[in-house]
Amino acid sequence: MKITIVAGARPNFIKIAPIIKAIEKRQSDGANISYRLVHTGQHYDKNLSDTFFEELNIPHPHSNLEVKSGSQSVQTAAIMVAFEMELTENPCNLVLVVGDVNSTMACAIVAKKMNIKVAHVEAGIRSGDMRMPEEINRIVTDSITDYFFTTSVTATENLLKYGANPENIHFVGNVMIDTLTQNLSRIAKPEFWDDFNLVTGDYIVLTLHRPSNVDEEKSLQKLLLGIDRLACDKKVVFPVHPRTKAILENTNIDFKNIFFAEPQGYLAFMYLIKNSFAVITDSGGISEETTVLGIPCFTMRENTERPETETIGTNTLVGITVENLENAYAKLIQNGKRESGIPELWDGKASERIIDILLKK
Ligand code: UDP
């Protein structure tokens, strides 16, 4: 079996790392399976791409389509054109896509139109929010997927509701958590730890990059001022995503508690999260990682495609106003951490399950 694996953006790299490891393990056991790794070039900054390949020991991609930035349609179209050529020159039996970025949807469409089977890892999750480009990517990808690999019972139920054949849906767990499990013993202090005088368990980590939070400069400033205030005497470490950095370029506010940093590599970022008091974010992946690490997480969004991080895990969906965040944070200060657990099959073995299932096809 020849699999082409597609990765384009930071969360994709974190998801493919354990899948490639699982393939290589089966190869060394003598299984007839090989892969070709295609980087679409959607994320190309060293901080968002190369660092993850180096730290997670992901092999150098066999091909880089180098599409870079563009509007939603320009980027999607560029990926499709380049990926069609890639598949024509390098035929395979299966295209495996992960997550919900433009590369996921674009490459799934190209593969399906070339009569190549599509496997989607992290299939079936839905926010119900069609203003999110990711939601459109999820729906389109799942409408043409042959093998669905889901992270939760809810995701499986969503697919059944949309009419997917139950035989093609495999609840395998969460590959993001495979990466976390495999690398927890390697996490390491970020370089700025001592400069910022961080104390274990006594600082907050902040990440924001969704258009609804960062694209309006004034409301982003209001949100940051609110977070600066609610932190009281706790430091807030804010690795700033390039999208957010561009908006904040002309902001000249003297924050008391917020410490700005570059986007972090995986090992430093997970060290920061694991040793924090709490996390404020609009990332879906981070709400999964904080759930497994038992760190309180406040998600600055009105909906989530990962409801189990709230019902089972440590995540609280607070909406996008700073007032709601202040109320939710006050409850944590007053009552301490609430009880939480780890969702079913988030046990570090999802990738092995995926490859075992594909080998039986
Ligand atoms: N991440 C990281 N460094 C950072 C910020 C995030 O390594 O400075 C990791 C994080 O731990 C998670 C992933 O990147 O595994 C989430 O990426 P992102 O927030 O871009 O995507 P989303 O989860 O929103 O799809």
Boltz pocket constraint, residues with backbone or C-beta under 6 A from the ligand:
constraints:
  - pocket:
      binder: B
      contacts: [[A, 10], [A, 11], [A, 14], [A, 207], [A, 239], [A, 262], [A, 263], [A, 264], [A, 265], [A, 266], [A, 267], [A, 269], [A, 270], [A, 282], [A, 283], [A, 284], [A, 285], [A, 286], [A, 289]]
      max_distance: 6.0
